[in-house]
Amino acid sequence: VGAWLQNMAAALKSEIDALDDAIAGLGILLSEGEITAQNPRVDARFDSLVALIERLLRANGRWRDDERLLIFTEYKTTLDYLARRLRERYEEERILTLFGSGGAGGMDESDRDLVKQAFNDPSHSVRILVATDAAAEGLNLQQTARYLLHFDCPWNPSKLEQRNGRIDRHGQARDVTIHHFVTGQDQDLKFLAHVIHKADEIREDLIC
């Protein structure tokens, strides 16, 4: 038993060291406070998000009046990171967040209602809403938005379909476009294809 524990400890240390090296390679310092308050040296997904915003929501350096983007994240920490970086790049009033009531800093129902009303108000200055899955259920945002980005792709196809249904629903007057990230990694592409296929099957079942 003692030798087995030693081997396990060595294996775990090796894994931890590899993770520490990967984090250091990104330029993230664990001793410098919250990770969400730090910018990695490279973040291809955030760069792609900015490019998407510039292409869909802005023209000639100005915000379009008729377009908005809904971004879904799986985790509150991802939401905090994205909201901070987007507000550093763009005017703060253009970015709103929506998340669940869990934890000390959770949003109550009245706060969530105010955010939903603002995003659905064509005259409001907001252009981007970053939301977690905890806020997805019962969220109707089809009045002003037709673009959605899955920043994190959920494992559960039903959750993916629930997200899409926030803007792809009765009352939507325009064609909806759903965005997600792809990579050159075969396993990533296979997983994404599987989730999307399952979501399509759910949609077909609901229509039948």
KOLGU-800355 format. One record per residue (C-alpha): residue number from 1; x, y, z. Coordinates in nm, 3 decimals. Example, Ala and Ser with C-alpha at 12.3 -4.5 7.8 and 13.67 -1.06 7.14 Angstrom:
<node seq="1" xx="1.230" yy="-0.450" zz="0.780"/>
<node seq="2" xx="1.367" yy="-0.106" zz="0.714"/>
This chain:
<node seq="1" xx="0.000" yy="0.000" zz="0.000"/>
<node seq="2" xx="0.282" yy="0.240" zz="0.086"/>
<node seq="3" xx="0.451" yy="0.192" zz="-0.252"/>
<node seq="4" xx="0.117" yy="0.240" zz="-0.432"/>
<node seq="5" xx="0.054" yy="0.565" zz="-0.246"/>
<node seq="6" xx="0.403" yy="0.688" zz="-0.333"/>
<node seq="7" xx="0.346" yy="0.610" zz="-0.700"/>
<node seq="8" xx="0.010" yy="0.788" zz="-0.695"/>
<node seq="9" xx="0.163" yy="1.091" zz="-0.524"/>
<node seq="10" xx="0.438" yy="1.105" zz="-0.786"/>
<node seq="11" xx="0.186" yy="1.077" zz="-1.068"/>
<node seq="12" xx="-0.033" yy="1.351" zz="-0.921"/>
<node seq="13" xx="0.267" yy="1.578" zz="-0.871"/>
<node seq="14" xx="0.361" yy="1.529" zz="-1.234"/>
<node seq="15" xx="0.009" yy="1.625" zz="-1.344"/>
<node seq="16" xx="0.003" yy="1.929" zz="-1.116"/>
<node seq="17" xx="0.345" yy="2.043" zz="-1.241"/>
<node seq="18" xx="0.222" yy="2.011" zz="-1.600"/>
<node seq="19" xx="-0.084" yy="2.223" zz="-1.521"/>
<node seq="20" xx="0.130" yy="2.484" zz="-1.346"/>
<node seq="21" xx="0.359" yy="2.500" zz="-1.650"/>
<node seq="22" xx="0.063" yy="2.541" zz="-1.885"/>
<node seq="23" xx="-0.085" yy="2.821" zz="-1.672"/>
<node seq="24" xx="0.253" yy="2.995" zz="-1.653"/>
<node seq="25" xx="0.285" yy="2.962" zz="-2.030"/>
<node seq="26" xx="-0.035" yy="3.162" zz="-2.067"/>
<node seq="27" xx="0.111" yy="3.437" zz="-1.852"/>
<node seq="28" xx="-0.135" yy="3.376" zz="-1.568"/>
<node seq="29" xx="0.004" yy="3.421" zz="-1.217"/>
<node seq="30" xx="-0.181" yy="3.223" zz="-0.951"/>
<node seq="31" xx="-0.022" yy="3.439" zz="-0.682"/>
<node seq="32" xx="-0.168" yy="3.759" zz="-0.830"/>
<node seq="33" xx="-0.529" yy="3.722" zz="-0.715"/>
<node seq="34" xx="-0.832" yy="3.629" zz="-0.922"/>
<node seq="35" xx="-0.753" yy="3.456" zz="-1.251"/>
<node seq="36" xx="-1.052" yy="3.629" zz="-1.415"/>
<node seq="37" xx="-0.882" yy="3.964" zz="-1.350"/>
<node seq="38" xx="-0.579" yy="3.865" zz="-1.559"/>
<node seq="39" xx="-0.537" yy="3.858" zz="-1.935"/>
<node seq="40" xx="-0.356" yy="3.558" zz="-2.083"/>
<node seq="41" xx="-0.084" yy="3.615" zz="-2.339"/>
<node seq="42" xx="-0.304" yy="3.456" zz="-2.603"/>
<node seq="43" xx="-0.680" yy="3.400" zz="-2.608"/>
<node seq="44" xx="-0.787" yy="3.298" zz="-2.957"/>
<node seq="45" xx="-1.151" yy="3.261" zz="-2.857"/>
<node seq="46" xx="-1.170" yy="3.616" zz="-2.718"/>
<node seq="47" xx="-0.998" yy="3.749" zz="-3.029"/>
<node seq="48" xx="-1.254" yy="3.564" zz="-3.243"/>
<node seq="49" xx="-1.535" yy="3.709" zz="-3.031"/>
<node seq="50" xx="-1.409" yy="4.064" zz="-3.088"/>
<node seq="51" xx="-1.388" yy="3.995" zz="-3.463"/>
<node seq="52" xx="-1.746" yy="3.865" zz="-3.455"/>
<node seq="53" xx="-1.866" yy="4.175" zz="-3.269"/>
<node seq="54" xx="-1.696" yy="4.404" zz="-3.518"/>
<node seq="55" xx="-1.848" yy="4.215" zz="-3.811"/>
<node seq="56" xx="-2.204" yy="4.176" zz="-3.681"/>
<node seq="57" xx="-2.267" yy="4.465" zz="-3.445"/>
<node seq="58" xx="-2.053" yy="4.750" zz="-3.570"/>
<node seq="59" xx="-2.001" yy="4.940" zz="-3.895"/>
<node seq="60" xx="-1.750" yy="5.217" zz="-3.966"/>
<node seq="61" xx="-1.645" yy="5.220" zz="-3.600"/>
<node seq="62" xx="-2.000" yy="5.273" zz="-3.472"/>
<node seq="63" xx="-2.256" yy="5.042" zz="-3.313"/>
<node seq="64" xx="-2.542" yy="4.931" zz="-3.533"/>
<node seq="65" xx="-2.887" yy="5.016" zz="-3.399"/>
<node seq="66" xx="-3.054" yy="4.697" zz="-3.521"/>
<node seq="67" xx="-2.823" yy="4.418" zz="-3.400"/>
<node seq="68" xx="-2.741" yy="4.257" zz="-3.064"/>
<node seq="69" xx="-2.546" yy="3.950" zz="-2.956"/>
<node seq="70" xx="-2.632" yy="3.697" zz="-2.685"/>
<node seq="71" xx="-2.331" yy="3.508" zz="-2.547"/>
<node seq="72" xx="-2.375" yy="3.196" zz="-2.334"/>
<node seq="73" xx="-2.107" yy="3.068" zz="-2.098"/>
<node seq="74" xx="-2.110" yy="2.753" zz="-1.891"/>
<node seq="75" xx="-1.946" yy="2.907" zz="-1.585"/>
<node seq="76" xx="-1.980" yy="3.231" zz="-1.391"/>
<node seq="77" xx="-1.601" yy="3.273" zz="-1.389"/>
<node seq="78" xx="-1.601" yy="3.274" zz="-1.771"/>
<node seq="79" xx="-1.881" yy="3.533" zz="-1.767"/>
<node seq="80" xx="-1.681" yy="3.755" zz="-1.528"/>
<node seq="81" xx="-1.372" yy="3.728" zz="-1.747"/>
<node seq="82" xx="-1.557" yy="3.809" zz="-2.070"/>
<node seq="83" xx="-1.757" yy="4.096" zz="-1.921"/>
<node seq="84" xx="-1.442" yy="4.257" zz="-1.782"/>
<node seq="85" xx="-1.249" yy="4.233" zz="-2.108"/>
<node seq="86" xx="-1.540" yy="4.351" zz="-2.320"/>
<node seq="87" xx="-1.601" yy="4.648" zz="-2.092"/>
<node seq="88" xx="-1.232" yy="4.737" zz="-2.113"/>
<node seq="89" xx="-1.254" yy="4.737" zz="-2.493"/>
<node seq="90" xx="-1.598" yy="4.892" zz="-2.541"/>
<node seq="91" xx="-1.823" yy="5.132" zz="-2.352"/>
<node seq="92" xx="-1.949" yy="4.973" zz="-2.030"/>
<node seq="93" xx="-2.314" yy="5.050" zz="-2.104"/>
<node seq="94" xx="-2.294" yy="4.831" zz="-2.415"/>
<node seq="95" xx="-2.234" yy="4.517" zz="-2.206"/>
<node seq="96" xx="-2.482" yy="4.353" zz="-1.967"/>
<node seq="97" xx="-2.458" yy="4.027" zz="-1.774"/>
<node seq="98" xx="-2.723" yy="3.781" zz="-1.662"/>
<node seq="99" xx="-2.666" yy="3.492" zz="-1.420"/>
<node seq="100" xx="-2.836" yy="3.287" zz="-1.152"/>
<node seq="101" xx="-2.917" yy="3.362" zz="-0.792"/>
<node seq="102" xx="-2.672" yy="3.115" zz="-0.638"/>
<node seq="103" xx="-2.381" yy="3.234" zz="-0.425"/>
<node seq="104" xx="-2.323" yy="3.555" zz="-0.237"/>
<node seq="105" xx="-2.314" yy="3.770" zz="-0.551"/>
<node seq="106" xx="-2.610" yy="3.610" zz="-0.726"/>
<node seq="107" xx="-2.872" yy="3.816" zz="-0.910"/>
<node seq="108" xx="-3.222" yy="3.832" zz="-0.771"/>
<node seq="109" xx="-3.531" yy="3.811" zz="-0.990"/>
<node seq="110" xx="-3.587" yy="4.187" zz="-1.005"/>
<node seq="111" xx="-3.229" yy="4.249" zz="-1.124"/>
<node seq="112" xx="-3.263" yy="3.981" zz="-1.392"/>
<node seq="113" xx="-3.594" yy="4.133" zz="-1.508"/>
<node seq="114" xx="-3.429" yy="4.473" zz="-1.549"/>
<node seq="115" xx="-3.154" yy="4.320" zz="-1.763"/>
<node seq="116" xx="-3.405" yy="4.134" zz="-1.980"/>
<node seq="117" xx="-3.614" yy="4.448" zz="-2.026"/>
<node seq="118" xx="-3.306" yy="4.648" zz="-2.127"/>
<node seq="119" xx="-3.189" yy="4.389" zz="-2.381"/>
<node seq="120" xx="-3.539" yy="4.367" zz="-2.532"/>
<node seq="121" xx="-3.572" yy="4.746" zz="-2.554"/>
<node seq="122" xx="-3.466" yy="4.863" zz="-2.903"/>
<node seq="123" xx="-3.387" yy="5.210" zz="-2.769"/>
<node seq="124" xx="-3.148" yy="5.089" zz="-2.497"/>
<node seq="125" xx="-2.773" yy="5.133" zz="-2.548"/>
<node seq="126" xx="-2.687" yy="4.769" zz="-2.467"/>
<node seq="127" xx="-2.557" yy="4.559" zz="-2.756"/>
<node seq="128" xx="-2.411" yy="4.248" zz="-2.588"/>
<node seq="129" xx="-2.555" yy="4.024" zz="-2.317"/>
<node seq="130" xx="-2.332" yy="3.764" zz="-2.151"/>
<node seq="131" xx="-2.537" yy="3.501" zz="-1.968"/>
<node seq="132" xx="-2.486" yy="3.170" zz="-1.791"/>
<node seq="133" xx="-2.700" yy="2.860" zz="-1.830"/>
<node seq="134" xx="-2.851" yy="2.931" zz="-1.489"/>
<node seq="135" xx="-3.029" yy="3.227" zz="-1.646"/>
<node seq="136" xx="-3.131" yy="3.053" zz="-1.970"/>
<node seq="137" xx="-3.460" yy="2.893" zz="-1.869"/>
<node seq="138" xx="-3.762" yy="3.106" zz="-1.949"/>
<node seq="139" xx="-3.549" yy="3.381" zz="-2.102"/>
<node seq="140" xx="-3.722" yy="3.542" zz="-2.403"/>
<node seq="141" xx="-3.486" yy="3.765" zz="-2.600"/>
<node seq="142" xx="-3.615" yy="3.732" zz="-2.955"/>
<node seq="143" xx="-3.743" yy="4.089" zz="-2.977"/>
<node seq="144" xx="-3.407" yy="4.252" zz="-3.055"/>
<node seq="145" xx="-3.148" yy="3.975" zz="-3.102"/>
<node seq="146" xx="-3.094" yy="3.721" zz="-3.379"/>
<node seq="147" xx="-2.729" yy="3.632" zz="-3.310"/>
<node seq="148" xx="-2.615" yy="3.388" zz="-3.038"/>
<node seq="149" xx="-2.267" yy="3.263" zz="-2.953"/>
<node seq="150" xx="-2.194" yy="2.952" zz="-2.748"/>
<node seq="151" xx="-1.866" yy="3.061" zz="-2.588"/>
<node seq="152" xx="-1.866" yy="2.730" zz="-2.399"/>
<node seq="153" xx="-2.036" yy="2.435" zz="-2.565"/>
<node seq="154" xx="-2.239" yy="2.233" zz="-2.310"/>
<node seq="155" xx="-2.217" yy="1.854" zz="-2.294"/>
<node seq="156" xx="-2.594" yy="1.820" zz="-2.275"/>
<node seq="157" xx="-2.763" yy="1.869" zz="-2.617"/>
<node seq="158" xx="-3.088" yy="1.968" zz="-2.444"/>
<node seq="159" xx="-2.905" yy="2.257" zz="-2.279"/>
<node seq="160" xx="-2.773" yy="2.366" zz="-2.617"/>
<node seq="161" xx="-3.125" yy="2.362" zz="-2.758"/>
<node seq="162" xx="-3.255" yy="2.553" zz="-2.456"/>
<node seq="163" xx="-2.997" yy="2.824" zz="-2.516"/>
<node seq="164" xx="-3.087" yy="2.851" zz="-2.885"/>
<node seq="165" xx="-3.453" yy="2.880" zz="-2.790"/>
<node seq="166" xx="-3.391" yy="3.211" zz="-2.614"/>
<node seq="167" xx="-3.391" yy="3.388" zz="-2.953"/>
<node seq="168" xx="-3.510" yy="3.115" zz="-3.194"/>
<node seq="169" xx="-3.873" yy="3.117" zz="-3.086"/>
<node seq="170" xx="-4.221" yy="3.242" zz="-3.175"/>
<node seq="171" xx="-4.214" yy="3.615" zz="-3.235"/>
<node seq="172" xx="-3.868" yy="3.619" zz="-3.396"/>
<node seq="173" xx="-3.906" yy="3.824" zz="-3.714"/>
<node seq="174" xx="-3.559" yy="3.756" zz="-3.861"/>
<node seq="175" xx="-3.341" yy="3.458" zz="-3.945"/>
<node seq="176" xx="-3.145" yy="3.339" zz="-3.641"/>
<node seq="177" xx="-2.772" yy="3.262" zz="-3.662"/>
<node seq="178" xx="-2.603" yy="3.047" zz="-3.395"/>
<node seq="179" xx="-2.225" yy="3.071" zz="-3.361"/>
<node seq="180" xx="-1.976" yy="2.838" zz="-3.189"/>
<node seq="181" xx="-1.602" yy="2.784" zz="-3.199"/>
<node seq="182" xx="-1.426" yy="2.513" zz="-3.400"/>
<node seq="183" xx="-1.065" yy="2.399" zz="-3.390"/>
<node seq="184" xx="-0.835" yy="2.180" zz="-3.591"/>
<node seq="185" xx="-0.845" yy="1.914" zz="-3.320"/>
<node seq="186" xx="-1.029" yy="1.606" zz="-3.447"/>
<node seq="187" xx="-1.169" yy="1.516" zz="-3.104"/>
<node seq="188" xx="-1.307" yy="1.866" zz="-3.053"/>
<node seq="189" xx="-1.479" yy="1.857" zz="-3.390"/>
<node seq="190" xx="-1.624" yy="1.510" zz="-3.325"/>
<node seq="191" xx="-1.763" yy="1.622" zz="-2.990"/>
<node seq="192" xx="-1.915" yy="1.936" zz="-3.137"/>
<node seq="193" xx="-2.068" yy="1.742" zz="-3.426"/>
<node seq="194" xx="-2.219" yy="1.494" zz="-3.179"/>
<node seq="195" xx="-2.376" yy="1.767" zz="-2.964"/>
<node seq="196" xx="-2.518" yy="1.954" zz="-3.263"/>
<node seq="197" xx="-2.656" yy="1.631" zz="-3.411"/>
<node seq="198" xx="-2.832" yy="1.550" zz="-3.084"/>
<node seq="199" xx="-2.972" yy="1.903" zz="-3.063"/>
<node seq="200" xx="-3.110" yy="1.866" zz="-3.416"/>
<node seq="201" xx="-3.274" yy="1.536" zz="-3.318"/>
<node seq="202" xx="-3.440" yy="1.706" zz="-3.020"/>
<node seq="203" xx="-3.566" yy="1.985" zz="-3.244"/>
<node seq="204" xx="-3.712" yy="1.732" zz="-3.490"/>
<node seq="205" xx="-3.883" yy="1.544" zz="-3.207"/>
<node seq="206" xx="-4.041" yy="1.866" zz="-3.082"/>
<node seq="207" xx="-4.170" yy="1.953" zz="-3.428"/>
<node seq="208" xx="-4.323" yy="1.609" zz="-3.490"/>
